[in-house]
């Protein structure tokens, strides 16, 4: 089951390794599993991480739009 705290930990590690902060992101491509639990967890995690760090950037998900996995 998706875990919001695990996702936040992944964001923290990824941005520390990338050498730039989430405030520099101007678009975010989401995983968008198409499930209430997966998408809800992703949306909650994105809002929790990006919200206090400059706001949530525009979101997209080509996979969800095209219907491919």
PDB file of N, CA, C and O in Angstrom:
ATOM      1  N   UNK A   1       0.853  -1.179   0.000  1.00  0.00           N
ATOM      2  CA  UNK A   1       0.000   0.000   0.000  1.00  0.00           C
ATOM      3  C   UNK A   1       0.899   1.242   0.000  1.00  0.00           C
ATOM      4  O   UNK A   1       1.891   1.276   0.728  1.00  0.00           O
ATOM      5  N   UNK A   2       0.577   2.240  -0.784  1.00  0.00           N
ATOM      6  CA  UNK A   2       1.365   3.475  -0.802  1.00  0.00           C
ATOM      7  C   UNK A   2       1.450   4.093   0.589  1.00  0.00           C
ATOM      8  O   UNK A   2       0.507   4.034   1.378  1.00  0.00           O
ATOM      9  N   UNK A   3       2.600   4.683   0.862  1.00  0.00           N
ATOM     10  CA  UNK A   3       2.858   5.240   2.181  1.00  0.00           C
ATOM     11  C   UNK A   3       3.316   6.697   2.053  1.00  0.00           C
ATOM     12  O   UNK A   3       4.397   6.953   1.522  1.00  0.00           O
ATOM     13  N   UNK A   4       2.513   7.655   2.529  1.00  0.00           N
ATOM     14  CA  UNK A   4       2.897   9.071   2.404  1.00  0.00           C
ATOM     15  C   UNK A   4       4.239   9.408   3.042  1.00  0.00           C
ATOM     16  O   UNK A   4       5.009  10.184   2.475  1.00  0.00           O
ATOM     17  N   UNK A   5       4.534   8.846   4.202  1.00  0.00           N
ATOM     18  CA  UNK A   5       5.818   9.179   4.841  1.00  0.00           C
ATOM     19  C   UNK A   5       6.980   8.596   4.051  1.00  0.00           C
ATOM     20  O   UNK A   5       8.055   9.194   4.010  1.00  0.00           O
ATOM     21  N   UNK A   6       6.789   7.447   3.426  1.00  0.00           N
ATOM     22  CA  UNK A   6       7.823   6.877   2.567  1.00  0.00           C
ATOM     23  C   UNK A   6       8.068   7.738   1.340  1.00  0.00           C
ATOM     24  O   UNK A   6       9.207   7.918   0.911  1.00  0.00           O
ATOM     25  N   UNK A   7       6.992   8.265   0.782  1.00  0.00           N
ATOM     26  CA  UNK A   7       7.158   9.140  -0.383  1.00  0.00           C
ATOM     27  C   UNK A   7       7.877  10.432   0.000  1.00  0.00           C
ATOM     28  O   UNK A   7       8.733  10.911  -0.744  1.00  0.00           O
ATOM     29  N   UNK A   8       7.534  10.990   1.147  1.00  0.00           N
ATOM     30  CA  UNK A   8       8.208  12.215   1.589  1.00  0.00           C
ATOM     31  C   UNK A   8       9.688  11.956   1.820  1.00  0.00           C
ATOM     32  O   UNK A   8      10.523  12.801   1.495  1.00  0.00           O
ATOM     33  N   UNK A   9      10.020  10.801   2.375  1.00  0.00           N
ATOM     34  CA  UNK A   9      11.429  10.440   2.546  1.00  0.00           C
ATOM     35  C   UNK A   9      12.150  10.311   1.217  1.00  0.00           C
ATOM     36  O   UNK A   9      13.313  10.694   1.094  1.00  0.00           O
ATOM     37  N   UNK A  10      11.455   9.771   0.221  1.00  0.00           N
ATOM     38  CA  UNK A  10      12.042   9.657  -1.124  1.00  0.00           C
ATOM     39  C   UNK A  10      12.283  11.026  -1.743  1.00  0.00           C
ATOM     40  O   UNK A  10      13.317  11.252  -2.372  1.00  0.00           O
ATOM     41  N   UNK A  11      11.331  11.941  -1.567  1.00  0.00           N
ATOM     42  CA  UNK A  11      11.510  13.300  -2.083  1.00  0.00           C
ATOM     43  C   UNK A  11      12.729  13.949  -1.427  1.00  0.00           C
ATOM     44  O   UNK A  11      13.560  14.558  -2.101  1.00  0.00           O
ATOM     45  N   UNK A  12      12.823  13.810  -0.120  1.00  0.00           N
ATOM     46  CA  UNK A  12      13.931  14.425   0.617  1.00  0.00           C
ATOM     47  C   UNK A  12      15.273  13.905   0.110  1.00  0.00           C
ATOM     48  O   UNK A  12      16.187  14.689  -0.146  1.00  0.00           O
ATOM     49  N   UNK A  13      15.391  12.600  -0.033  1.00  0.00           N
ATOM     50  CA  UNK A  13      16.637  12.000  -0.504  1.00  0.00           C
ATOM     51  C   UNK A  13      16.936  12.410  -1.949  1.00  0.00           C
ATOM     52  O   UNK A  13      18.070  12.760  -2.276  1.00  0.00           O
ATOM     53  N   UNK A  14      15.927  12.365  -2.801  1.00  0.00           N
ATOM     54  CA  UNK A  14      16.137  12.691  -4.211  1.00  0.00           C
ATOM     55  C   UNK A  14      16.591  14.138  -4.396  1.00  0.00           C
ATOM     56  O   UNK A  14      17.503  14.405  -5.177  1.00  0.00           O
ATOM     57  N   UNK A  15      15.963  15.067  -3.686  1.00  0.00           N
ATOM     58  CA  UNK A  15      16.355  16.469  -3.841  1.00  0.00           C
ATOM     59  C   UNK A  15      17.710  16.746  -3.220  1.00  0.00           C
ATOM     60  O   UNK A  15      18.451  17.591  -3.723  1.00  0.00           O
ATOM     61  N   UNK A  16      18.054  16.062  -2.146  1.00  0.00           N
ATOM     62  CA  UNK A  16      19.385  16.224  -1.558  1.00  0.00           C
ATOM     63  C   UNK A  16      20.450  15.750  -2.537  1.00  0.00           C
ATOM     64  O   UNK A  16      21.498  16.384  -2.661  1.00  0.00           O
ATOM     65  N   UNK A  17      20.203  14.664  -3.223  1.00  0.00           N
ATOM     66  CA  UNK A  17      21.165  14.126  -4.191  1.00  0.00           C
ATOM     67  C   UNK A  17      21.206  14.933  -5.487  1.00  0.00           C
ATOM     68  O   UNK A  17      22.249  15.026  -6.136  1.00  0.00           O
ATOM     69  N   UNK A  18      20.064  15.516  -5.859  1.00  0.00           N
ATOM     70  CA  UNK A  18      19.989  16.254  -7.122  1.00  0.00           C
ATOM     71  C   UNK A  18      20.737  17.575  -7.078  1.00  0.00           C
ATOM     72  O   UNK A  18      21.194  18.063  -8.112  1.00  0.00           O
ATOM     73  N   UNK A  19      20.866  18.155  -5.903  1.00  0.00           N
ATOM     74  CA  UNK A  19      21.600  19.411  -5.789  1.00  0.00           C
ATOM     75  C   UNK A  19      20.764  20.646  -6.089  1.00  0.00           C
ATOM     76  O   UNK A  19      21.311  21.731  -6.284  1.00  0.00           O
ATOM     77  N   UNK A  20      19.456  20.494  -6.128  1.00  0.00           N
ATOM     78  CA  UNK A  20      18.582  21.659  -6.264  1.00  0.00           C
ATOM     79  C   UNK A  20      17.326  21.389  -5.448  1.00  0.00           C
ATOM     80  O   UNK A  20      17.064  20.253  -5.054  1.00  0.00           O
ATOM     81  N   UNK A  21      16.562  22.426  -5.201  1.00  0.00           N
ATOM     82  CA  UNK A  21      15.405  22.299  -4.328  1.00  0.00           C
ATOM     83  C   UNK A  21      14.093  22.247  -5.071  1.00  0.00           C
ATOM     84  O   UNK A  21      14.025  22.587  -6.252  1.00  0.00           O
ATOM     85  N   UNK A  22      13.054  21.823  -4.385  1.00  0.00           N
ATOM     86  CA  UNK A  22      11.738  21.725  -5.008  1.00  0.00           C
ATOM     87  C   UNK A  22      11.178  23.073  -5.447  1.00  0.00           C
ATOM     88  O   UNK A  22      10.292  23.128  -6.300  1.00  0.00           O
ATOM     89  N   UNK A  23      11.686  24.155  -4.874  1.00  0.00           N
ATOM     90  CA  UNK A  23      11.229  25.481  -5.285  1.00  0.00           C
ATOM     91  C   UNK A  23      11.671  25.817  -6.717  1.00  0.00           C
ATOM     92  O   UNK A  23      11.187  26.784  -7.305  1.00  0.00           O
ATOM     93  N   UNK A  24      12.579  25.028  -7.266  1.00  0.00           N
ATOM     94  CA  UNK A  24      13.060  25.244  -8.636  1.00  0.00           C
ATOM     95  C   UNK A  24      12.292  24.430  -9.672  1.00  0.00           C
ATOM     96  O   UNK A  24      12.550  24.555 -10.869  1.00  0.00           O
ATOM     97  N   UNK A  25      11.364  23.610  -9.234  1.00  0.00           N
ATOM     98  CA  UNK A  25      10.584  22.760 -10.139  1.00  0.00           C
ATOM     99  C   UNK A  25       9.411  23.563 -10.691  1.00  0.00           C
ATOM    100  O   UNK A  25       8.660  24.177  -9.933  1.00  0.00           O
ATOM    101  N   UNK A  26       9.258  23.555 -12.024  1.00  0.00           N
ATOM    102  CA  UNK A  26       8.157  24.316 -12.616  1.00  0.00           C
ATOM    103  C   UNK A  26       7.092  23.421 -13.259  1.00  0.00           C
ATOM    104  O   UNK A  26       6.109  23.923 -13.804  1.00  0.00           O
ATOM    105  N   UNK A  27       7.282  22.108 -13.196  1.00  0.00           N
ATOM    106  CA  UNK A  27       6.294  21.141 -13.692  1.00  0.00           C
ATOM    107  C   UNK A  27       6.609  19.797 -13.055  1.00  0.00           C
ATOM    108  O   UNK A  27       7.779  19.451 -12.892  1.00  0.00           O
ATOM    109  N   UNK A  28       5.594  19.043 -12.696  1.00  0.00           N
ATOM    110  CA  UNK A  28       5.791  17.745 -12.063  1.00  0.00           C
ATOM    111  C   UNK A  28       4.981  16.690 -12.795  1.00  0.00           C
ATOM    112  O   UNK A  28       3.755  16.777 -12.865  1.00  0.00           O
ATOM    113  N   UNK A  29       5.664  15.698 -13.340  1.00  0.00           N
ATOM    114  CA  UNK A  29       5.004  14.577 -14.004  1.00  0.00           C
ATOM    115  C   UNK A  29       4.723  13.512 -12.945  1.00  0.00           C
ATOM    116  O   UNK A  29       5.650  12.961 -12.351  1.00  0.00           O
ATOM    117  N   UNK A  30       3.464  13.231 -12.716  1.00  0.00           N
ATOM    118  CA  UNK A  30       3.068  12.312 -11.654  1.00  0.00           C
ATOM    119  C   UNK A  30       3.005  10.874 -12.153  1.00  0.00           C
ATOM    120  O   UNK A  30       2.875  10.620 -13.350  1.00  0.00           O
ATOM    121  N   UNK A  31       3.096   9.957 -11.230  1.00  0.00           N
ATOM    122  CA  UNK A  31       2.996   8.536 -11.542  1.00  0.00           C
ATOM    123  C   UNK A  31       1.563   8.173 -11.903  1.00  0.00           C
ATOM    124  O   UNK A  31       1.325   7.468 -12.884  1.00  0.00           O
ATOM    125  N   UNK A  32       0.618   8.647 -11.121  1.00  0.00           N
ATOM    126  CA  UNK A  32      -0.818   8.469 -11.379  1.00  0.00           C
ATOM    127  C   UNK A  32      -1.174   7.033 -11.718  1.00  0.00           C
ATOM    128  O   UNK A  32      -1.279   6.660 -12.887  1.00  0.00           O
ATOM    129  N   UNK A  33      -1.357   6.246 -10.690  1.00  0.00           N
ATOM    130  CA  UNK A  33      -1.681   4.830 -10.865  1.00  0.00           C
ATOM    131  C   UNK A  33      -3.100   4.600 -11.351  1.00  0.00           C
ATOM    132  O   UNK A  33      -3.419   3.529 -11.867  1.00  0.00           O
ATOM    133  N   UNK A  34      -3.944   5.591 -11.189  1.00  0.00           N
ATOM    134  CA  UNK A  34      -5.346   5.431 -11.563  1.00  0.00           C
ATOM    135  C   UNK A  34      -6.165   4.748 -10.486  1.00  0.00           C
ATOM    136  O   UNK A  34      -7.289   4.315 -10.737  1.00  0.00           O
ATOM    137  N   UNK A  35      -5.604   4.649  -9.281  1.00  0.00           N
ATOM    138  CA  UNK A  35      -6.323   4.053  -8.165  1.00  0.00           C
ATOM    139  C   UNK A  35      -6.571   5.116  -7.104  1.00  0.00           C
ATOM    140  O   UNK A  35      -5.751   6.018  -6.932  1.00  0.00           O
ATOM    141  N   UNK A  36      -7.682   5.023  -6.395  1.00  0.00           N
ATOM    142  CA  UNK A  36      -7.955   6.019  -5.345  1.00  0.00           C
ATOM    143  C   UNK A  36      -6.857   6.087  -4.277  1.00  0.00           C
ATOM    144  O   UNK A  36      -6.477   7.175  -3.845  1.00  0.00           O
ATOM    145  N   UNK A  37      -6.354   4.930  -3.855  1.00  0.00           N
ATOM    146  CA  UNK A  37      -5.321   4.930  -2.810  1.00  0.00           C
ATOM    147  C   UNK A  37      -4.004   5.467  -3.358  1.00  0.00           C
ATOM    148  O   UNK A  37      -3.381   6.324  -2.731  1.00  0.00           O
ATOM    149  N   UNK A  38      -3.576   4.984  -4.503  1.00  0.00           N
ATOM    150  CA  UNK A  38      -2.300   5.422  -5.075  1.00  0.00           C
ATOM    151  C   UNK A  38      -2.301   6.891  -5.447  1.00  0.00           C
ATOM    152  O   UNK A  38      -1.380   7.625  -5.088  1.00  0.00           O
ATOM    153  N   UNK A  39      -3.328   7.327  -6.163  1.00  0.00           N
ATOM    154  CA  UNK A  39      -3.389   8.722  -6.592  1.00  0.00           C
ATOM    155  C   UNK A  39      -3.615   9.651  -5.408  1.00  0.00           C
ATOM    156  O   UNK A  39      -3.050  10.743  -5.357  1.00  0.00           O
ATOM    157  N   UNK A  40      -4.438   9.222  -4.457  1.00  0.00           N
ATOM    158  CA  UNK A  40      -4.677  10.041  -3.267  1.00  0.00           C
ATOM    159  C   UNK A  40      -3.412  10.216  -2.443  1.00  0.00           C
ATOM    160  O   UNK A  40      -3.125  11.310  -1.955  1.00  0.00           O
ATOM    161  N   UNK A  41      -2.656   9.131  -2.290  1.00  0.00           N
ATOM    162  CA  UNK A  41      -1.396   9.200  -1.547  1.00  0.00           C
ATOM    163  C   UNK A  41      -0.404  10.101  -2.264  1.00  0.00           C
ATOM    164  O   UNK A  41       0.273  10.910  -1.630  1.00  0.00           O
ATOM    165  N   UNK A  42      -0.313   9.964  -3.584  1.00  0.00           N
ATOM    166  CA  UNK A  42       0.598  10.805  -4.346  1.00  0.00           C
ATOM    167  C   UNK A  42       0.214  12.281  -4.234  1.00  0.00           C
ATOM    168  O   UNK A  42       1.077  13.134  -4.025  1.00  0.00           O
ATOM    169  N   UNK A  43      -1.055  12.578  -4.371  1.00  0.00           N
ATOM    170  CA  UNK A  43      -1.514  13.967  -4.277  1.00  0.00           C
ATOM    171  C   UNK A  43      -1.234  14.542  -2.889  1.00  0.00           C
ATOM    172  O   UNK A  43      -0.789  15.684  -2.766  1.00  0.00           O
ATOM    173  N   UNK A  44      -1.490  13.763  -1.862  1.00  0.00           N
ATOM    174  CA  UNK A  44      -1.232  14.212  -0.486  1.00  0.00           C
ATOM    175  C   UNK A  44       0.263  14.459  -0.260  1.00  0.00           C
ATOM    176  O   UNK A  44       0.648  15.455   0.352  1.00  0.00           O
ATOM    177  N   UNK A  45       1.084  13.559  -0.751  1.00  0.00           N
ATOM    178  CA  UNK A  45       2.531  13.698  -0.575  1.00  0.00           C
ATOM    179  C   UNK A  45       3.081  14.894  -1.342  1.00  0.00           C
ATOM    180  O   UNK A  45       3.915  15.638  -0.826  1.00  0.00           O
ATOM    181  N   UNK A  46       2.621  15.073  -2.557  1.00  0.00           N
ATOM    182  CA  UNK A  46       3.057  16.220  -3.369  1.00  0.00           C
ATOM    183  C   UNK A  46       2.681  17.530  -2.677  1.00  0.00           C
ATOM    184  O   UNK A  46       3.498  18.447  -2.595  1.00  0.00           O
ATOM    185  N   UNK A  47       1.456  17.616  -2.185  1.00  0.00           N
ATOM    186  CA  UNK A  47       1.013  18.830  -1.497  1.00  0.00           C
ATOM    187  C   UNK A  47       1.821  19.072  -0.228  1.00  0.00           C
ATOM    188  O   UNK A  47       2.196  20.208   0.061  1.00  0.00           O
ATOM    189  N   UNK A  48       2.091  18.018   0.530  1.00  0.00           N
ATOM    190  CA  UNK A  48       2.861  18.153   1.773  1.00  0.00           C
ATOM    191  C   UNK A  48       4.297  18.580   1.514  1.00  0.00           C
ATOM    192  O   UNK A  48       4.857  19.373   2.272  1.00  0.00           O
ATOM    193  N   UNK A  49       4.891  18.064   0.456  1.00  0.00           N
ATOM    194  CA  UNK A  49       6.295  18.365   0.157  1.00  0.00           C
ATOM    195  C   UNK A  49       6.460  19.727  -0.519  1.00  0.00           C
ATOM    196  O   UNK A  49       7.264  20.549  -0.077  1.00  0.00           O
ATOM    197  N   UNK A  50       5.713  19.959  -1.570  1.00  0.00           N
ATOM    198  CA  UNK A  50       5.902  21.170  -2.359  1.00  0.00           C
ATOM    199  C   UNK A  50       5.194  22.390  -1.774  1.00  0.00           C
ATOM    200  O   UNK A  50       5.686  23.510  -1.909  1.00  0.00           O
ATOM    201  N   UNK A  51       4.047  22.187  -1.128  1.00  0.00           N
ATOM    202  CA  UNK A  51       3.263  23.299  -0.596  1.00  0.00           C
ATOM    203  C   UNK A  51       4.073  24.293   0.209  1.00  0.00           C
ATOM    204  O   UNK A  51       4.077  25.478  -0.127  1.00  0.00           O
ATOM    205  N   UNK A  52       4.763  23.862   1.263  1.00  0.00           N
ATOM    206  CA  UNK A  52       5.534  24.805   2.080  1.00  0.00           C
ATOM    207  C   UNK A  52       6.863  25.232   1.448  1.00  0.00           C
ATOM    208  O   UNK A  52       7.577  26.061   2.013  1.00  0.00           O
ATOM    209  N   UNK A  53       7.194  24.676   0.290  1.00  0.00           N
ATOM    210  CA  UNK A  53       8.479  24.974  -0.347  1.00  0.00           C
ATOM    211  C   UNK A  53       8.284  25.733  -1.661  1.00  0.00           C
ATOM    212  O   UNK A  53       8.975  25.463  -2.643  1.00  0.00           O
ATOM    213  N   UNK A  54       7.377  26.651  -1.680  1.00  0.00           N
ATOM    214  CA  UNK A  54       7.162  27.455  -2.875  1.00  0.00           C
ATOM    215  C   UNK A  54       5.863  27.160  -3.593  1.00  0.00           C
ATOM    216  O   UNK A  54       5.534  27.840  -4.566  1.00  0.00           O
ATOM    217  N   UNK A  55       5.123  26.176  -3.148  1.00  0.00           N
ATOM    218  CA  UNK A  55       3.844  25.847  -3.764  1.00  0.00           C
ATOM    219  C   UNK A  55       3.942  24.665  -4.703  1.00  0.00           C
ATOM    220  O   UNK A  55       5.019  24.331  -5.196  1.00  0.00           O
ATOM    221  N   UNK A  56       2.820  24.045  -4.939  1.00  0.00           N
ATOM    222  CA  UNK A  56       2.754  22.883  -5.821  1.00  0.00           C
ATOM    223  C   UNK A  56       2.838  23.363  -7.271  1.00  0.00           C
ATOM    224  O   UNK A  56       2.050  24.213  -7.688  1.00  0.00           O
ATOM    225  N   UNK A  57       3.793  22.821  -8.045  1.00  0.00           N
ATOM    226  CA  UNK A  57       3.891  23.210  -9.450  1.00  0.00           C
ATOM    227  C   UNK A  57       2.745  22.589 -10.248  1.00  0.00           C
ATOM    228  O   UNK A  57       2.045  21.714  -9.738  1.00  0.00           O
ATOM    229  N   UNK A  58       2.544  23.026 -11.484  1.00  0.00           N
ATOM    230  CA  UNK A  58       1.548  22.364 -12.337  1.00  0.00           C
ATOM    231  C   UNK A  58       1.858  20.871 -12.433  1.00  0.00           C
ATOM    232  O   UNK A  58       3.017  20.467 -12.515  1.00  0.00           O
ATOM    233  N   UNK A  59       0.797  20.062 -12.421  1.00  0.00           N
ATOM    234  CA  UNK A  59       0.944  18.612 -12.449  1.00  0.00           C
ATOM    235  C   UNK A  59       0.439  18.039 -13.762  1.00  0.00           C
ATOM    236  O   UNK A  59      -0.468  18.582 -14.393  1.00  0.00           O
ATOM    237  N   UNK A  60       1.038  16.950 -14.150  1.00  0.00           N
ATOM    238  CA  UNK A  60       0.582  16.225 -15.325  1.00  0.00           C
ATOM    239  C   UNK A  60       0.807  14.753 -15.133  1.00  0.00           C
ATOM    240  O   UNK A  60       1.499  14.337 -14.203  1.00  0.00           O
ATOM    241  N   UNK A  61       0.216  13.943 -16.025  1.00  0.00           N
ATOM    242  CA  UNK A  61       0.444  12.509 -16.034  1.00  0.00           C
ATOM    243  C   UNK A  61       0.090  11.961 -17.404  1.00  0.00           C
ATOM    244  O   UNK A  61      -1.073  11.693 -17.706  1.00  0.00           O
ATOM    245  N   UNK A  62       1.101  11.803 -18.214  1.00  0.00           N
ATOM    246  CA  UNK A  62       0.874  11.281 -19.570  1.00  0.00           C
ATOM    247  C   UNK A  62       0.333   9.873 -19.505  1.00  0.00           C
ATOM    248  O   UNK A  62      -0.558   9.513 -20.274  1.00  0.00           O
ATOM    249  N   UNK A  63       0.866   9.061 -18.586  1.00  0.00           N
ATOM    250  CA  UNK A  63       0.418   7.672 -18.479  1.00  0.00           C
ATOM    251  C   UNK A  63      -1.079   7.594 -18.210  1.00  0.00           C
ATOM    252  O   UNK A  63      -1.786   6.817 -18.853  1.00  0.00           O
ATOM    253  N   UNK A  64      -1.563   8.387 -17.272  1.00  0.00           N
ATOM    254  CA  UNK A  64      -2.984   8.374 -16.954  1.00  0.00           C
ATOM    255  C   UNK A  64      -3.830   8.867 -18.115  1.00  0.00           C
ATOM    256  O   UNK A  64      -4.954   8.407 -18.313  1.00  0.00           O
ATOM    257  N   UNK A  65      -3.287   9.808 -18.886  1.00  0.00           N
ATOM    258  CA  UNK A  65      -4.014  10.367 -20.018  1.00  0.00           C
ATOM    259  C   UNK A  65      -4.050   9.381 -21.189  1.00  0.00           C
ATOM    260  O   UNK A  65      -5.066   9.256 -21.872  1.00  0.00           O
ATOM    261  N   UNK A  66      -2.934   8.685 -21.413  1.00  0.00           N
ATOM    262  CA  UNK A  66      -2.864   7.773 -22.549  1.00  0.00           C
ATOM    263  C   UNK A  66      -3.401   6.387 -22.244  1.00  0.00           C
ATOM    264  O   UNK A  66      -3.736   5.633 -23.158  1.00  0.00           O
ATOM    265  N   UNK A  67      -3.488   6.039 -20.943  1.00  0.00           N
ATOM    266  CA  UNK A  67      -4.010   4.745 -20.546  1.00  0.00           C
ATOM    267  C   UNK A  67      -3.001   3.619 -20.635  1.00  0.00           C
ATOM    268  O   UNK A  67      -3.382   2.449 -20.644  1.00  0.00           O
ATOM    269  N   UNK A  68      -1.715   3.951 -20.703  1.00  0.00           N
ATOM    270  CA  UNK A  68      -0.695   2.914 -20.769  1.00  0.00           C
ATOM    271  C   UNK A  68       0.038   2.792 -19.442  1.00  0.00           C
ATOM    272  O   UNK A  68       0.104   3.742 -18.662  1.00  0.00           O
ATOM    273  N   UNK A  69       0.573   1.639 -19.206  1.00  0.00           N
ATOM    274  CA  UNK A  69       1.329   1.398 -17.966  1.00  0.00           C
ATOM    275  C   UNK A  69       2.803   1.296 -18.234  1.00  0.00           C
ATOM    276  O   UNK A  69       3.587   1.095 -17.306  1.00  0.00           O
TER     277      UNK A  69
END
